[in-house]
């Protein structure tokens, strides 16, 4: 039985230098993420951009975003007025 890789991007024939480059790149990504989390204005801007992109993608996919209310919820809200 072969052992499955934990990483979806792992490549069986990856050279040692490629593995090192990937680890260094992953480290940069993690370091950058921590810097964004520590800076409230950058985090706020990132969240706003994420919301904008989620809304654009929901239009393409037809899926509702977390802030969208279902038609049933809208009908119920209208009755409460």
N, C-alpha and C positions, 0 to 999 in steps of 0.2 A: 504494500500500500504506500502510495506517495504522500509526502507531507504537504499540505496546502499552505501557501503563503498567507500571512496575515495582511499583507499589503496588496491592494488590487493592482498596483502599478509595478509590482516586483516582476523582474524579468529573469528567467532562469540563467541565461547566458550573460548577465550583466558583469562587466569587468570590475575589478577592485576600485579602479579610479572612478568609474561611474557611480559605484555605491558610495564612495566617499563624497563625490560632488553632490549626490542626492541628499546625503546626511547633512552636509553643510547648507544646502539650500533649505532643507526642512528647518534647520536651526535658525536661519535668518527669518524664515516665515514666522516661527514661534516667537522670536525676539521682537519682531515688528508688531505682532498681535498684542504682546504685553505692553509695548509702548503706546499703542492706540487705546488699550483698556485703561491705562493710567492717565491719559489726557482726556478730560471730560468733553472738551470742545471737539476733539477728533472723534471720540466715541459717538457723540450726538450727531455729528455730520455723517458718520458711517451708518448709523441707524436710519437716518433720514434717507440716505441713498438706498439702503436695503429696502425700505418701505416703498420707495418710488419704483425700484426694479421689480419688487413683488407684484405691485399693481399692474405694471406693464406686462409681466409674464402671465398674470391671471387673465388678462384680456385675450392673450394669445391662446391660452389653454382652456379658457372658459371656466376655470376654477374660481371659487370665491376666496378672497383674502380674509385673514382673521378679523378685520374690521368690518367686513361686509355682513349685513344681516340677511337672513333668509327671507323669502317672501312671506312665509308663515309668521316669522317674528314681526315683520312690518305690519301685517294685517292685525296681529294681536295688539301691537302698540297703537294702531289707529283706533281700535275699539276702546282703549283705556282713556282716550282724550275726552 
